[in-house]
Each structure stands twice: as C-alpha cells, then as structure tokens.
Amino acid sequence: MAEVLLAPLVVFLVLAGWVGVQQLYARFQARYPQLGPFRDSGGGCACGKGHCASKSAD
C-alpha cells in the first residue's frame, strides 16, 4: 500500500525538481547574458543533413 502512495509522490518530486532547475538556469542566464541565450525547452530545431526543418528558418 505504501508503494502505491509513494510512486506518485516520487513522480511529483522529480517534476518539481525539473521545474526548479529550469528556474535556476533562467535566473543564472539573466545574471550572465554574455554566456549565451536562454534556450527554453519548449521547441527547437531538428537539424540534419545540413539544413533545418524548422518553419521559422524558411
């Protein structure tokens, strides 16, 4: 019974940790913009064979 209750708790903690790491990364990038742009994980470009299949590159 404890395993049934523990599994969702572990999943929630891992997801909350992931959000926390993203916030720390964004805050670090805001302090040091000379190190490059903040790359949000919500999208991107699937590059291959020398070209980018992203619609924004067209």
Buried (B, 14 or more C-beta within 10 A) or exposed (E): EEEEEEEEEEEEEEEEEEEEEEEEBEEEBEEEEEEEEEEEEEEEEEEEEEEBEEEEEE
